[in-house]
Amino acid sequence: MQALRSPIRVSLRTPWIAFLGVVLGASLVYLNTLGNGFVYDDHYVVVQNQLVKTLDPLEIFTREYWSGFTSQQAGTYYRPLTILSFATDYAIWGPDPFGFHLTNLLLHALASGLFYLLCCRLIRNRTAAVFAALLFAVHPVHTEVVSNISGRSDLLFSLFSLASICCFIHSGRSSAVATALACLLASFSKETAVLLPFFFVFCDLIWKPHSSTFLALYFWQRIRAVHIWTFSALAFFLALRTFAIGNLQAVLPSPMDNPLVDAPFSARILTLPVLVFHYLRLLVAPISLSPDYSFNQIPVVTTPVHGLFLIGTLILALVSLAVARCWDRSRIGIFGVGLTVFPLILALNPFVSTGSILAEQYLYLPSAGFCLLVALMALRLRPTWLTLPRHQWVNYLVAFLVLTAGAYRTVVRNQDWRNDKTLFQAAVQDSPNSVRSRLNLAFLFVNEKDHSGAIREYRQILRIRGDYPVIHRALLPGRPVPSDWKPASGTATLSGLPGILDR
């Protein structure tokens, strides 16, 4: 029996000039990152990583992500394609950060162009497709991924995820194989890609036939045509990951990295709407950006009368209501909601804590769904008079102002990623209650022999957490360390660290 064709029926000739314009726009806003150095996790993931310096694919695909730095299986991250891309950069450029930043820039430009092609398949209005893609290209929340070399895993994961989605909406067996292959490459880049096969099932639920007569036949055909390939790719990845690192379990992060680790389940549930609020704030108004939101920048919520809990709950209720009302009216809109939500499921789930309570890097792929929704809302909600030809200039002016503001914020934010000092100084400004941000800056001051600056940061850390033992040893040597204290990763001694902590 012949397989059903793709559920998406939008036919639109691809305007390659606009594609090149999106790629160019994405490149221009990150040109000033090419002079930046290695910062933050780059020192661990690239500079001190022996796997990066060998370019041995067999060893890379059979080792854990951090093992090249620690010389042992230090965790449960398995991202061989990301390490292979670093090793390729190192083979070409050596220890020069320019080449690594150039690769990140090119990957972001390619992801932006690919997202534009996807928008052309989903939105009939070509101008709206261009706007969505340009908004994605210049969105300031991407700076942590593009400006930070170690954000490569999110770039590759998102690029291959978008490629798999583009292949999914085409028909034919070759497209199904390409979809599965792109899923596999995305999984080798970052573990979040294990959700892709389930996302495609969600997409088929969106575009299922209205008639229940052929519903069973439809899903059987889709399983045979696509899902058997994507879930086979998932099974192959999990098998290879288990062979390489020995297990499928996640290593729990430190409570200093993610305060939800040792919080009761009720507190995790109450904090979830707060995290939704912060992620939405970063997407809508990315004015204040930070590489670190660890303890105690976002306090754990323990009461339902917390203001941000109420706001976040209201947002979730409104989104749920909108999805219910639009399920059969705007399938592209539901697709956009799914693309926004699915990559965040692992970060927001209350059962297994991730490495950070909140991170801007988690928003790279979800922002594509957000930009698609913004374009759809602009088409649906604009007044009737703006649809008239003589008033089109107003649409273009608003779009220009939004894109210019985003591009400006991105260019300015890139400068914070020049080196460790500029980044950590910006971090304590935007995340003043983060112990790790201040500890990073304090260690940097120690290395620079700036004792007054270090003491200033130590005292701020004691203000946030008065029982932090590293600071006790530095400022209060006579005061005992609490017996129930658990150290954050890498903070065992004051003098044994380079000033950059593992995330």
C-alpha positions as CSV (number, residue, x, y, z in Angstrom):
1,M,0.0,0.0,0.0
2,Q,1.3,3.4,-1.0
3,A,2.4,5.6,1.9
4,L,0.4,8.7,2.6
5,R,2.0,11.9,1.5
6,S,3.2,14.6,3.8
7,P,0.3,16.2,5.8
8,I,1.6,19.7,4.9
9,R,0.2,21.0,1.6
10,V,1.8,24.4,1.2
11,S,3.6,24.8,-2.1
12,L,5.8,27.8,-2.4
13,R,8.8,28.4,-4.7
14,T,11.9,29.2,-2.6
15,P,13.1,32.7,-3.0
16,W,16.9,32.2,-2.8
17,I,17.7,35.9,-2.7
18,A,15.8,36.3,0.5
19,F,17.5,33.1,1.8
20,L,20.9,34.7,1.2
21,G,19.7,37.9,2.8
22,V,18.7,36.0,6.0
23,V,22.1,34.2,6.0
24,L,23.9,37.5,5.5
25,G,21.9,39.2,8.3
26,A,22.7,36.4,10.7
27,S,26.4,36.7,9.9
28,L,26.6,40.4,10.2
29,V,25.3,40.7,13.8
30,Y,28.0,38.2,15.0
31,L,31.0,39.6,13.1
32,N,32.3,41.2,16.2
33,T,32.6,37.8,17.9
34,L,35.5,36.8,15.6
35,G,38.0,38.8,17.8
36,N,36.7,37.2,21.1
37,G,38.8,34.7,23.0
38,F,38.1,31.5,24.8
39,V,35.7,32.1,27.7
40,Y,33.9,30.3,30.5
41,D,33.4,26.6,29.6
42,D,35.6,26.9,26.5
43,H,38.7,26.4,28.7
44,Y,37.4,23.0,29.6
45,V,35.6,21.9,26.5
46,V,38.2,23.1,24.0
47,V,41.5,24.4,25.4
48,Q,42.1,21.6,28.0
49,N,40.3,18.8,26.1
50,Q,42.7,16.2,24.8
51,L,40.0,14.7,22.6
52,V,39.8,18.0,20.7
53,K,43.6,17.8,19.9
54,T,43.6,14.2,18.5
55,L,40.9,14.2,15.8
56,D,40.4,10.5,16.4
57,P,36.7,9.8,15.4
58,L,36.8,6.3,16.9
59,E,38.0,7.6,20.3
60,I,35.6,10.5,20.2
61,F,32.5,8.3,19.5
62,T,33.4,6.0,22.4
63,R,34.1,8.5,25.1
64,E,32.0,10.7,27.3
65,Y,31.8,14.4,26.6
66,W,33.9,15.6,29.5
67,S,36.4,12.7,29.5
68,G,38.9,14.5,27.3
69,F,39.3,17.2,30.1
70,T,39.1,15.0,33.2
71,S,40.8,11.8,31.7
72,Q,37.9,9.8,33.1
73,Q,34.2,9.2,32.6
74,A,33.1,12.3,34.5
75,G,29.4,12.4,33.6
76,T,26.7,11.2,31.2
77,Y,26.9,13.7,28.4
78,Y,27.5,12.0,25.0
79,R,28.0,14.5,22.2
80,P,30.6,13.1,19.9
81,L,29.6,15.2,16.9
82,T,30.2,18.3,18.9
83,I,33.6,17.2,20.0
84,L,34.4,16.1,16.4
85,S,33.6,19.6,15.2
86,F,35.9,21.1,17.8
87,A,38.6,18.6,16.8
88,T,38.2,19.6,13.1
89,D,38.5,23.3,14.0
90,Y,41.6,22.6,16.1
91,A,43.2,20.6,13.2
92,I,42.6,23.6,10.9
93,W,43.2,26.6,13.2
94,G,45.2,25.2,16.1
95,P,44.5,27.0,19.4
96,D,43.4,30.2,17.7
97,P,39.8,31.0,18.9
98,F,39.1,32.9,15.6
99,G,38.4,29.7,13.7
100,F,36.1,28.3,16.4
101,H,34.1,31.5,16.5
102,L,33.9,31.5,12.7
103,T,32.5,28.0,12.7
104,N,29.8,29.1,15.2
105,L,29.0,32.1,13.1
106,L,28.6,30.0,10.0
107,L,26.5,27.4,11.8
108,H,24.1,30.1,13.1
109,A,23.8,31.6,9.6
110,L,23.0,28.2,8.1
111,A,20.5,27.5,10.8
112,S,18.8,30.8,10.2
113,G,18.7,30.1,6.4
114,L,17.2,26.7,7.1
115,F,14.6,28.1,9.4
116,Y,13.7,30.5,6.6
117,L,13.2,27.6,4.2
118,L,10.9,26.0,6.8
119,C,8.9,29.2,7.2
120,C,8.4,29.3,3.4
121,R,6.9,25.8,3.6
122,L,4.6,26.8,6.4
123,I,3.6,30.5,5.8
124,R,2.0,31.5,2.5
125,N,3.0,35.2,3.1
126,R,6.6,35.4,1.9
127,T,7.2,38.7,3.7
128,A,6.1,37.1,7.0
129,A,8.5,34.2,6.4
130,V,11.4,36.6,5.9
131,F,10.5,38.5,9.0
132,A,10.3,35.3,11.1
133,A,13.7,34.1,9.9
134,L,15.4,37.5,10.4
135,L,13.9,37.8,13.9
136,F,15.5,34.4,14.6
137,A,18.8,35.5,13.0
138,V,19.2,38.6,15.2
139,H,17.4,37.5,18.4
140,P,19.7,38.5,21.4
141,V,18.9,35.4,23.4
142,H,21.1,33.5,21.0
143,T,24.3,35.2,22.0
144,E,25.1,32.6,24.7
145,V,25.1,29.9,22.0
146,V,26.8,31.7,19.1
147,S,29.3,34.0,21.0
148,N,30.2,31.2,23.3
149,I,32.3,28.5,21.5
150,S,31.1,25.8,23.8
151,G,27.5,26.6,22.7
152,R,28.4,24.5,19.6
153,S,26.3,21.6,20.9
154,D,23.1,23.7,20.8
155,L,24.0,25.1,17.3
156,L,24.5,21.6,15.8
157,F,21.5,20.1,17.6
158,S,19.3,22.9,16.4
159,L,20.7,22.9,12.9
160,F,20.1,19.1,12.4
161,S,16.7,19.4,14.2
162,L,15.6,22.0,11.7
163,A,16.9,19.9,8.8
164,S,15.0,16.9,10.1
165,I,11.8,18.9,10.3
166,C,12.3,20.2,6.8
167,C,12.8,16.6,5.6
168,F,9.7,15.4,7.6
169,I,7.3,17.8,5.8
170,H,8.4,16.3,2.4
171,S,6.9,13.1,1.2
172,G,8.6,9.9,0.1
173,R,10.8,7.2,1.5
174,S,14.0,9.1,0.8
175,S,12.7,12.0,2.9
176,A,11.9,9.6,5.8
177,V,15.5,8.3,5.7
178,A,16.8,11.8,5.6
179,T,14.6,12.7,8.5
180,A,16.0,9.8,10.6
181,L,19.6,10.6,9.6
182,A,19.2,14.2,10.6
183,C,17.6,13.1,13.9
184,L,20.6,10.8,14.6
185,L,23.1,13.7,13.9
186,A,21.1,16.0,16.2
187,S,21.3,13.3,18.9
188,F,25.0,13.0,18.5
189,S,25.2,16.8,19.0
190,K,23.1,17.1,22.1
191,E,20.9,14.6,24.0
192,T,17.8,16.9,23.8
193,A,17.3,15.5,20.3
194,V,15.8,12.3,21.7
195,L,12.6,14.2,21.8
196,L,12.5,14.7,18.0
197,P,10.7,11.4,17.1
198,F,8.0,12.3,19.7
199,F,7.7,15.7,18.2
200,F,7.0,14.2,14.8
201,V,4.2,12.1,16.3
202,F,2.8,15.4,17.7
203,C,3.0,16.9,14.2
204,D,1.0,14.0,12.7
205,L,-1.6,14.5,15.4
206,I,-1.9,18.2,14.3
207,W,-2.3,17.3,10.6
208,K,-4.4,14.2,11.1
209,P,-7.5,13.8,8.8
210,H,-10.7,15.3,10.1
211,S,-12.6,12.2,9.2
212,S,-12.3,9.4,11.8
213,T,-13.0,6.8,9.1
214,F,-9.4,6.9,7.8
215,L,-7.7,7.8,11.1
216,A,-6.3,4.3,11.9
217,L,-5.1,3.9,8.3
218,Y,-3.5,7.3,8.4
219,F,-1.4,6.6,11.6
220,W,-0.5,3.1,10.4
221,Q,0.8,4.6,7.1
222,R,2.7,7.3,9.0
223,I,4.3,4.8,11.3
224,R,5.4,2.7,8.3
225,A,6.5,5.8,6.3
226,V,8.4,7.9,8.9
227,H,8.2,6.9,12.5
228,I,9.7,3.5,12.2
229,W,12.8,5.3,10.8
230,T,13.0,8.0,13.4
231,F,12.5,5.7,16.4
232,S,15.1,3.3,14.9
233,A,17.5,6.2,14.8
234,L,16.7,6.9,18.5
235,A,17.3,3.3,19.5
236,F,20.6,3.2,17.6
237,F,21.7,6.4,19.4
238,L,20.8,5.1,22.8
239,A,22.5,1.8,22.2
240,L,25.7,3.5,21.1
241,R,25.5,5.9,24.0
242,T,25.2,3.0,26.4
243,F,28.1,1.3,24.8
244,A,30.3,4.4,25.0
245,I,29.6,5.6,28.6
246,G,28.1,2.5,30.2
247,N,24.6,3.8,31.3
248,L,21.6,5.9,30.4
249,Q,21.3,7.6,33.8
250,A,21.9,11.3,34.3
251,V,24.3,12.6,36.9
252,L,22.5,14.9,39.3
253,P,24.0,18.5,39.3
254,S,25.0,20.3,42.4
255,P,22.3,22.2,44.3
256,M,24.4,25.3,43.8
257,D,24.0,24.8,40.0
258,N,20.3,23.9,40.2
259,P,18.6,24.5,43.5
260,L,15.7,22.2,42.4
261,V,17.9,19.2,42.9
262,D,17.3,18.9,46.6
263,A,14.0,20.7,46.7
264,P,10.8,18.8,47.5
265,F,8.6,17.8,44.6
266,S,5.9,20.3,45.6
267,A,8.5,23.1,45.3
268,R,9.6,21.9,41.9
269,I,5.9,22.1,40.7
270,L,5.5,25.6,42.2
271,T,8.8,26.8,40.6
272,L,7.9,25.6,37.1
273,P,5.5,28.5,36.3
274,V,8.2,30.9,37.5
275,L,10.7,29.4,35.0
276,V,8.1,29.7,32.2
277,F,7.7,33.4,33.1
278,H,11.5,33.9,32.9
279,Y,11.8,32.0,29.6
280,L,9.0,34.0,28.1
281,R,10.6,37.2,29.3
282,L,13.9,36.3,27.6
283,L,12.0,35.6,24.4
284,V,9.9,38.8,24.4
285,A,12.2,41.3,26.1
286,P,15.8,40.0,26.1
287,I,17.2,43.2,27.7
288,S,18.9,41.6,30.7
289,L,20.9,38.6,29.7
290,S,23.2,36.4,31.8
291,P,25.3,33.3,31.4
292,D,24.4,32.1,34.8
293,Y,21.1,31.8,36.8
294,S,22.3,29.4,39.5
295,F,21.8,29.7,43.2
296,N,20.2,32.0,44.3
297,Q,19.3,34.1,41.3
298,I,16.0,32.3,40.8
299,P,14.8,31.3,44.3
300,V,12.8,28.1,44.7
301,V,9.1,28.8,45.2
302,T,7.5,27.2,48.2
303,T,4.1,28.9,48.3
304,P,1.4,29.4,45.7
305,V,0.9,33.0,46.6
306,H,4.3,34.0,45.1
307,G,3.8,36.7,42.6
308,L,5.8,35.1,39.7
309,F,4.1,31.8,40.4
310,L,0.7,33.5,39.8
311,I,1.9,35.3,36.7
312,G,3.5,32.1,35.3
313,T,0.4,30.1,36.0
314,L,-1.7,32.7,34.2
315,I,0.6,32.5,31.2
316,L,0.3,28.7,31.1
317,A,-3.5,28.9,31.4
318,L,-3.7,31.4,28.5
319,V,-1.4,29.3,26.3
320,S,-3.4,26.2,27.0
321,L,-6.7,28.0,26.2
322,A,-5.2,29.4,23.0
323,V,-4.0,25.9,21.9
324,A,-7.4,24.4,22.7
325,R,-9.2,27.1,20.7
326,C,-6.8,27.0,17.7
327,W,-6.3,23.3,17.4
328,D,-8.4,22.9,14.3
329,R,-8.2,26.6,13.2
330,S,-4.5,27.3,12.9
331,R,-2.5,24.1,12.6
332,I,0.7,26.1,11.8
333,G,0.2,28.0,15.0
334,I,-0.1,24.8,17.0
335,F,3.1,23.6,15.2
336,G,4.8,26.8,16.4
337,V,3.7,26.2,20.0
338,G,5.0,22.6,19.8
339,L,8.4,23.8,18.3
340,T,8.7,26.2,21.2
341,V,7.7,23.8,24.0
342,F,9.2,20.4,23.0
343,P,12.9,21.3,23.3
344,L,12.2,22.8,26.8
345,I,10.4,19.7,28.1
346,L,13.6,18.2,29.6
347,A,14.7,21.5,31.1
348,L,11.2,22.2,32.7
349,N,10.3,18.7,33.8
350,P,9.9,18.4,37.6
351,F,11.1,14.8,37.8
352,V,14.7,14.9,36.7
353,S,16.8,18.1,37.2
354,T,19.1,19.4,34.5
355,G,22.4,21.0,34.9
356,S,21.0,24.5,35.3
357,I,17.7,25.8,36.8
358,L,17.5,28.1,33.8
359,A,19.8,28.8,30.9
360,E,19.5,31.0,27.8
361,Q,21.2,28.3,25.7
362,Y,18.1,26.1,26.1
363,L,16.1,28.7,24.1
364,Y,18.0,28.5,20.8
365,L,15.7,26.1,19.0
366,P,12.5,27.1,21.0
367,S,13.0,30.6,19.8
368,A,12.4,29.4,16.2
369,G,8.9,28.4,17.2
370,F,8.5,31.7,19.0
371,C,9.6,33.7,15.9
372,L,7.1,31.7,13.8
373,L,4.3,32.5,16.2
374,V,5.2,36.2,16.2
375,A,5.0,36.3,12.4
376,L,1.6,34.4,12.4
377,M,0.3,36.8,15.1
378,A,1.4,39.8,13.1
379,L,-0.6,38.5,10.1
380,R,-3.6,37.6,12.1
381,L,-3.9,40.5,14.5
382,R,-2.9,43.5,12.4
383,P,-5.8,46.0,11.7
384,T,-7.6,45.7,8.3
385,W,-6.3,49.1,7.2
386,L,-2.7,47.8,7.4
387,T,-3.5,45.2,4.7
388,L,-4.1,47.9,2.2
389,P,-1.2,48.5,-0.3
390,R,-0.9,52.2,0.5
391,H,-0.3,51.4,4.2
392,Q,2.3,48.6,3.7
393,W,5.1,51.0,4.7
394,V,3.8,50.9,8.3
395,N,4.3,47.1,8.4
396,Y,7.8,47.4,7.0
397,L,8.6,50.2,9.5
398,V,7.5,48.2,12.5
399,A,9.4,45.2,11.3
400,F,12.5,47.3,10.7
401,L,12.4,48.8,14.2
402,V,12.0,45.4,15.9
403,L,14.8,43.8,13.9
404,T,17.1,46.8,14.4
405,A,16.5,46.7,18.1
406,G,17.3,43.0,18.2
407,A,20.4,43.3,16.1
408,Y,21.7,46.2,18.2
409,R,21.2,44.3,21.5
410,T,22.9,41.3,20.0
411,V,26.0,43.2,18.8
412,V,26.3,44.9,22.2
413,R,25.9,41.7,24.1
414,N,28.6,40.0,22.0
415,Q,31.1,42.4,23.5
416,D,30.5,40.9,27.0
417,W,31.9,37.6,25.7
418,R,35.3,39.0,24.8
419,N,37.1,37.4,27.7
420,D,36.4,36.0,31.1
421,K,36.6,39.3,32.9
422,T,34.1,41.1,30.7
423,L,31.8,38.2,30.9
424,F,31.9,37.7,34.7
425,Q,31.6,41.4,35.3
426,A,28.5,41.5,33.2
427,A,27.2,38.4,34.9
428,V,27.3,39.9,38.4
429,Q,25.5,42.9,37.0
430,D,22.6,40.9,35.4
431,S,22.6,38.0,38.0
432,P,23.6,39.8,41.3
433,N,22.3,37.0,43.4
434,S,24.1,34.2,41.7
435,V,26.8,32.7,43.9
436,R,28.7,31.1,41.0
437,S,28.8,34.3,39.0
438,R,30.4,36.2,41.9
439,L,32.7,33.2,42.7
440,N,33.9,33.1,39.1
441,L,34.7,36.8,39.3
442,A,36.3,36.4,42.7
443,F,38.6,33.7,41.5
444,L,39.6,35.8,38.5
445,F,40.5,38.7,40.9
446,V,42.6,36.2,42.9
447,N,44.5,35.2,39.8
448,E,45.0,38.9,39.0
449,K,46.2,39.6,42.6
450,D,43.3,42.0,43.0
451,H,42.6,41.1,46.6
452,S,40.3,44.0,47.3
453,G,38.1,43.0,44.3
454,A,38.1,39.3,45.5
455,I,37.2,40.3,49.1
456,R,34.3,42.4,47.7
457,E,32.9,39.5,45.8
458,Y,33.5,37.1,48.8
459,R,31.4,39.4,51.0
460,Q,28.6,39.5,48.4
461,I,28.6,35.7,48.3
462,L,28.2,35.6,52.1
463,R,25.3,38.0,51.8
464,I,23.6,35.4,49.5
465,R,24.7,32.3,51.4
466,G,26.3,32.9,54.7
467,D,27.5,29.3,55.1
468,Y,29.5,29.0,51.9
469,P,32.8,27.2,53.0
470,V,35.1,28.5,50.3
471,I,34.4,32.0,51.6
472,H,34.7,30.9,55.2
473,R,38.2,29.7,54.5
474,A,39.1,33.0,52.8
475,L,37.4,35.5,55.2
476,L,36.3,33.6,58.3
477,P,38.9,30.9,59.0
478,G,37.9,30.5,62.6
479,R,34.2,29.7,61.9
480,P,33.3,26.0,61.3
481,V,31.8,24.9,58.1
482,P,28.3,23.5,58.4
483,S,28.2,19.7,58.5
484,D,25.4,19.4,56.0
485,W,27.0,21.6,53.3
486,K,27.4,20.1,49.8
487,P,30.0,21.8,47.5
488,A,29.2,23.0,44.0
489,S,31.1,21.3,41.3
490,G,34.8,22.3,41.2
491,T,34.8,24.4,44.3
492,A,36.8,22.2,46.7
493,T,39.6,24.7,47.3
494,L,40.1,28.4,46.8
495,S,43.5,28.4,45.1
496,G,43.2,25.3,42.9
497,L,40.8,26.7,40.4
498,P,41.5,28.8,37.3
499,G,38.4,31.0,37.9
500,I,36.0,29.2,35.6
501,L,33.6,26.7,37.0
502,D,32.1,23.8,35.2
503,R,28.5,24.1,34.3
